[in-house]
Amino acid sequence: DVASLSESLRESVGIFTEHLKNSTKATFAEFDSGLAEVSARLANTVESIREAVENLPGAISPRN
């Protein structure tokens, strides 16, 4: 009957919503983790470039 069908649909939508919420949370957690890793690597790269630039004048200056 219609009431049973309505209840079944309500339950299915609830399950779908819960799964969608969990999947979205997992996706954002994975994205955050990846972004943190990329940010750390970028920070290390920038630091290496900064050190190289600071040492450049001494490396290219003429020696007596």
N, C-alpha and C positions, 0 to 999 in steps of 0.2 A: 504494500500500500504506500501512499504518498508520505506518510509520517515516517515510515521505516526508511524509505529512500532518502528523505530529507536528513534523517539522523545519520545515515551512512555517508552521505555527501559531506555533512558537517564534520564527521570524524575523519574522513579522508583529507579534507582541506586542513584540518588541524595537524594531522601527521605531516602533510606536505609542508605546511608552514614551519613546523619544528625542524624538519630536515633542511629546509632552505636556510633557516636561521643558523643552524649548526654548520652548514657548508660555508656560509658567508663568514662566520667567525673564524673558521679554519683557514679560509682564503686570506683574510686580513692578517691573521697571525703569521702565515707563511710569507706574505708580502712584507710585513714589518721586519721579520727576521732577515729576509733578503736585502731589504733597504738598509738595515743596520750594518750588514756585512759590506755592502757596496760603499756606504759612508765611511766605514773604518778604513777600507782599502784606499779610498780617495784621499782621506786625511793623511795616510802614510805616504802616498804618492806626492802630495803637495809638500809635505815635510821634507821628503827626499829632494825635491826640486829646489826648495828654499835653501837647503844646505848646499846643494851644488852651486847655486847662484852666488851664495855668500863666499864660497871657496874659489870661484872663477877668477876674480882679479889676481889672486896670488898665483894661480896656476898659469895665467897667460902673461904675467908681467915679465919683462926681460930681466935676466939674472946677470949680475956682474961677475 
